[in-house]
Amino acid sequence: MKKKPILIIFIIIILLGISAFTWTLPGIEIPEPSRVYDINVVQIKDLGEQDRIIVGPDEIPASFTSAIIVVEDKNFYRHHGIDLKGILRAVLVDIRERKIVEGGSTITQQTAKNLFLSHERTMTRKLKELVYAIQLERKYSKEEILNFYCNTIYFGHGAYGVEVAAQTYFGKSARDLTLAESALLAGLPQWPARYDPYKAPEEARKRQKIVLLRMQEEGIITYRERQAALAEKLQYHQARSNGEAPYFIAMVKDYLSKKYGERMVVQGGLQVYTTLDINMQKDAEAAYQEGMADKAEDLQAALVALDPRNGYIRALIGGRNFGLSTYNRVYAKRQPGSTFKPFMYSLAVDSGFTAADMVMCDEVEYNLPDGTIYRPEDYGKEPYHGKEFTIKEAIMKSDNIIAVKVNSFLGPETTANYIEKFGFKKLQPVLSLPLGSVEVAPLEMAAGYSVFANQGIYSKPIYILKVLDRNGRILEENRITQKQLITKDNAYIITNMLQGVLIPGGTGAALGSTLKVPAAAKTGTTDEFKDAWFIGFTPDICCAVWVGYDRGKNVNLAGGVAAGPIWAAFINKTTPNLSGRDFLRPENINIYNICLDSGLIASESCPRKVEMAFREGTEPESICYEHLSHWGWLLSTKLPVD
């Protein structure tokens, strides 16, 4: 069974050997890095910057070259470009699997592939690789080929070549690598994603142990040297600058790499046009740094700003330090607390509620299907207030009990189905849903709130506008995806309610007094002060900010205190980029001053009043006489005719 494949291999090798004398190596195409542009066609990042730094043989330690040889091609110095045993093993595996699954490539073959070929798994590409490998061996010495290899192999995180890999993972030059560090890096090329020491340190450690064991077995290091290397504690950190908008760039690069391949991204000269506004991004980063300056080092925050008119991501910060953690928390699922309430109140408005309707905040309990009793409570010293609030004031104060009561009236299943329209999936129909019992991502929340800012229209978030190849040919062009979810008047009424959060009496009043443009917002704090949120918008921008720990710790701060200042600072800094216009009021919406104590049209004597928006014909019919003096009441009352 094995004789036929072996014979075929020898025939192929003979033909390749003959071909190698007539074929010449192709010219090495100068790699052209892909470039990322912002929405104003300002270049943000060159995706080839520092992704490869060529170093000579004398700058690469022997510990690394020895390690890479034992794990990638231990017969490197004993073959002439092709390892027959390796090829035979690979062919037998490929025949068994009926597809190309194993390469059997030598270091010379891998170098040929890196320099001249694509990474597709086809027989044609493999044959070319074998021919070019023979040619490389004829033209260059083993040391030169090994140097080519060390400068072109991929180590993950965009790092091509050992010099950039050393800087990416250990913050040092390749010449300064220890044996332990060399062994870890040498183990990465086989599967960079799996052995990523930042994301999978245990897998990287296992791979390092294999490399060190093979080095000992080959007599390159002693048992003591191996044990000393295993005992060395590795410190991971990047020496290279993360550049501008690193989380956004990483998001773009990940997308491009999956669609076009790593090599095309780094060397293919793609022209990538995005939705990011680099000036707005700088404003966001400045606000972020100010808001987090005095916070614990391991406290994290995420910020994402969308243009509500089209869903364009204009600014994005996924974490505190990209060099220490590449995890993009804009996509992290966390409970949103009270920032989820406006979606339910949108349903309430369409179900007949108005901003002036009064609901009692008192102790209430519900018998749940599982036999337990649910008693909602408010934050603060008073678990319930024992008084009525208008719907708008309930939002301004972020009252939990009233939100649960309204949800009970609407029906949790109806509420869940309604809120899913805003871009959320598989919501549980529970009474506590408006209190944020579901887990959602900051990007989802920003997109959901954008509906209120954009007259009821939902825009799917987008961050890449178009991609061109190096010759200017369009490879893809992404269009805006929109849908009218709620009516213009519903969106305006909810916006008006959320504007109340930023005025005296609202949970964000301290921040509202600093704003320079019309805005609406909502604070959010989860149980036991675990996560803090602040989400708000102007007619031009919608921004969501989350503050919290990645694992197991509570922020112990309310949303308005922890996340709010970052949001407000961003809005104020980016004000020159905004139109400054007010929210567009639909024709069928009227504004009235309403007494917060009675829910009726306020008189001049009402001490607590606020503007509320109503669909025409749904406003209160009566004037509040509760706070008028006796004579004022007479003057405002129509006397009967004799």
C-alpha positions, -999 to +999 in steps of 0.1 A: +000+000+000+029+024+009+051+015-021+030+034-047+029+067-028+067+064-022+073+058-059+052+088-068+071+109-043+105+099-058+093+106-093+081+140-082+114+148-065+133+138-097+111+160-118+114+189-093+152+185-093+153+187-131+129+217-130+150+234-104+179+238-128+156+255-154+133+275-131+145+307-115+134+322-083+107+349-088+116+385-078+107+393-043+077+417-043+083+445-020+056+442+007+031+471+008+014+475+042-024+480+043-035+515+054-064+524+075-082+558+070-107+576+092-140+591+079-122+622+067-096+602+048-069+609+074-046+579+077-049+564+112-026+534+109-002+517+086-008+480+093+027+472+083+043+496+107+069+477+128+052+444+119+086+433+105+120+445+116+149+428+097+178+417+119+211+400+110+223+366+122+245+382+148+214+398+164+195+366+168+206+345+198+217+309+193+192+299+219+164+309+196+178+295+163+185+262+180+150+261+195+133+269+162+153+242+144+144+214+169+107+221+167+103+231+131+130+212+112+155+192+132+171+179+100+177+214+086+214+210+083+211+175+068+188+181+039+189+201+007+156+219+011+133+189+011+129+163+039+118+131+022+106+115+054+086+145+063+070+147+029+062+110+030+045+113+063+025+143+051+015+126+019+002+095+038-018+118+061-032+138+032-042+106+013-059+092+044-078+125+049-084+130+012-073+167+014-042+188+022-040+188+060-003+184+067+026+201+050+058+182+061+075+215+053+112+222+061+124+256+072+135+261+036+101+253+023+084+276+048+108+304+039+100+299+002+063+300+010+067+332+031+088+349+005+071+339-028+037+322-023+003+324-007-008+303+022-035+284+004-035+246+008-034+234-028-012+208-046-001+235-071+011+258-044+029+229-027+047+219-059+059+254-064+071+255-028+092+224-033+108+239-065+115+272-048+130+254-018+155+236-040+164+269-056+169+286-023+193+259-012+212+262-044+215+300-042+219+306-004+237+291+025+219+275+054+227+304+076+212+329+051+181+307+047+177+305+085+180+342+087+153+347+061+131+324+080+137+341+114+128+374+098+096+363+080+079+337+103+046+348+120+044+348+158+009+362+163-004+397+172+008+410+138+044+402+147+065+389+117+101+381+125+118+373+158+128+410+165+092+422+165+081+390+184+106+398+211+093+433+214+057+422+212+058+396+240+088+406+262+094+443+255+130+437+244+152+431+214+158+396+201+195+397+210+185+400+247+162+369+248+169+343+275+167+306+269+132+305+284+120+333+263+136+319+231+119+285+238+085+302+242+088+322+210+100+292+190+069+274+200+045+300+187+048+297+148+032+263+148-001+278+160+001+314+171-035+318+182-035+286+203-003+294+220-009+331+225+007+338+259-015+368+265-048+349+259-037+313+267-007+314+290-010+278+301-010+265+265+020+287+257+037+273+288+030+237+277+044+244+243+076+260+258+081+228+279+080+207+247+106+229+230+130+228+260+126+190+262+135+186+225+165+208+229+177+186+258+171+155+238+191+169+209+220+177+232+217+214+227+211+222+264+217+202+296+191+190+321+201+218+345+197+244+318+163+231+309+152+231+346+165+266+351+146+278+320+114+262+332+118+279+366+122+313+350+091+335+355+082+351+322+071+388+322+049+397+292+047+432+280+050+452+248+077+477+240+061+489+209+037+519+208+000+509+204-006+539+182-039+557+179-072+540+185-055+506+191-088+487+200-105+500+169-075+492+147-073+457+162-110+452+154-105+463+118-074+441+115-091+410+129-120+415+104-096+419+074-074+390+085-103+366+087-116+377+053-084+383+033-057+366+053-029+379+075-004+382+047-027+403+025-034+427+055+003+432+063+018+430+028-010+434+003-014+471+003-052+472+011-068+507+014-093+505+043-117+534+048-135+534+082-161+554+101-137+565+129-133+602+134-097+606+146-104+640+162-134+626+181-113+595+191-087+619+206-114+636+225-127+603+238-092+592+249-086+625+267-119+622+285-112+586+293-078+594+308-092+622+329-120+600+342-098+571+351-067+590+363-074+584+400-089+550+397-075+516+407-051+502+382-071+471+374-104+490+371-115+490+334-138+511+313-151+510+277-164+538+256-181+537+222-196+566+203-220+562+173-234+586+149-271+579+154-280+590+119-262+561+103-247+538+129-211+548+122-187+541+150-169+574+155-148+567+186-141+535+205-120+526+235-120+489+246-100+491+277-075+509+298-042+497+283-041+478+250-005+467+257-016+449+288-050+436+276-062+434+240-097+424+251-122+448+236-148+455+264-170+473+240-182+438+231-182+425+268-216+414+281-225+430+314-258+438+332-267+474+323-287+483+354-312+511+350-300+522+316-323+495+303-355+513+316-360+537+286-367+507+263-396+496+284-409+531+289-410+534+251-435+505+251-454+522+279-458+554+258-472+533+230-495+515+254-512+547+266-489+560+294-479+596+294-449+613+311-474+629+336-491+597+348-487+592+385-476+558+399-471+550+436-437+540+449-445+517+478-437+483+490-450+456+466-444+419+462-449+395+433-454+357+434-431+343+408-437+311+389-410+292+408-428+299+441-404+327+453-415+362+462-400+392+444-399+425+463-383+453+442-364+480+460-349+514+453-312+522+458-303+544+488-315+547+523-352+543+514-361+511+497-394+528+487-406+563+489-443+559+499-455+586+474-465+590+438-442+600+411-449+610+375-434+587+349-408+613+339-397+619+375-395+581+380-370+581+351-352+612+364-347+596+398-343+561+383-370+546+405-370+508+404-403+500+420-423+521+395-404+505+366-413+470+378-449+481+383-452+494+348-436+463+334-461+442+354-489+462+338-475+458+303-467+421+307-430+409+310-434+388+278-447+418+258-420+440+272-392+415+263-405+410+227-407+448+223-372+455+236-357+429+213-365+452+184-337+475+196-310+450+187-311+426+217-315+389+215-334+362+236-345+384+265-360+367+295-396+379+301-390+387+338-404+415+360-368+428+367-360+432+330-362+470+330-337+470+359-311+454+337-313+418+346-300+408+311-264+410+300-256+433+270-226+450+255-218+487+254-220+487+216-255+472+217-266+498+242-252+527+222-270+513+191-303+510+211-302+545+225-294+559+190-330+550+181-343+578+204-317+602+191-326+595+154-364+599+155-371+562+160-347+548+133-323+519+143-290+519+124-269+488+125-234+497+138-208+498+111-170+505+112-157+497+077-170+517+048-150+502+019-119+482+012-098+486-020-068+466-032-034+481-039-045+490-074-077+508-063-101+481-072-131+479-047-131+446-028-161+455-006-183+484+001-206+484+032-239+502+031-260+516+060-286+492+073-316+510+089-351+503+101-379+525+116-385+508+150-407+533+168-425+565+158-409+599+158-432+611+186-424+581+208-387+587+203-391+624+211-411+617+243-385+593+256-358+618+247-376+645+266-379+622+296-341+614+295-333+651+292-348+653+327-320+631+340-296+660+334-315+687+352-320+694+389-337+664+405-322+639+380-294+614+388-271+632+363-279+668+372-243+676+383-231+666+348-260+682+329-250+716+343-216+714+325-229+705+291-227+729+262-252+712+238-287+698+242-284+662+255-304+633+270-289+605+292-295+577+317-274+565+346-271+528+354-258+510+385-261+472+389-267+452+421-241+457+448-225+485+427-208+459+405-210+478+372-214+515+364-230+528+332-238+562+316-254+564+282-265+595+266-269+613+233-272+646+214-288+648+179-253+641+165-237+615+187-246+587+210-221+575+236-221+546+260-196+543+289-192+513+311-169+511+341-161+479+360-137+451+368-131+422+344-137+397+372-151+393+407-149+429+421-174+457+425-169+493+414-187+505+445-196+537+427-229+547+410-230+552+373-233+589+375-201+591+396-179+565+378-190+565+342-208+599+339-177+622+341-161+603+312-192+607+291-197+644+300-161+652+293-162+635+260-194+653+249-179+687+260-145+681+243-161+670+210-187+698+210-169+716+182-175+685+161-213+686+168-239+708+152-252+721+185-288+718+172-317+707+194-338+676+190-363+680+162-399+680+177-426+663+157-456+684+147-480+664+169-460+669+201-468+697+225-447+707+255-463+716+289-450+726+323-462+698+346-464+699+384-444+669+397-465+666+428-499+664+410-491+654+374-513+683+363-504+714+342-484+736+366-493+770+378-469+797+387-470+786+423-461+750+418-427+745+435-416+715+415-424+715+379-407+703+347-414+704+310-429+673+295-437+662+260-471+649+250-488+636+219-515+661+210-546+654+230-529+632+257-518+661+280-535+666+314-568+685+311-566+703+344-544+729+360-528+722+394-546+742+420-529+725+449-502+751+453-523+782+446-532+807+474-570+811+481-573+842+460-551+828+433-575+798+431-605+822+428-588+842+400-580+810+381-615+795+385-644+803+362-672+816+384-708+804+377-731+828+358-761+840+378 
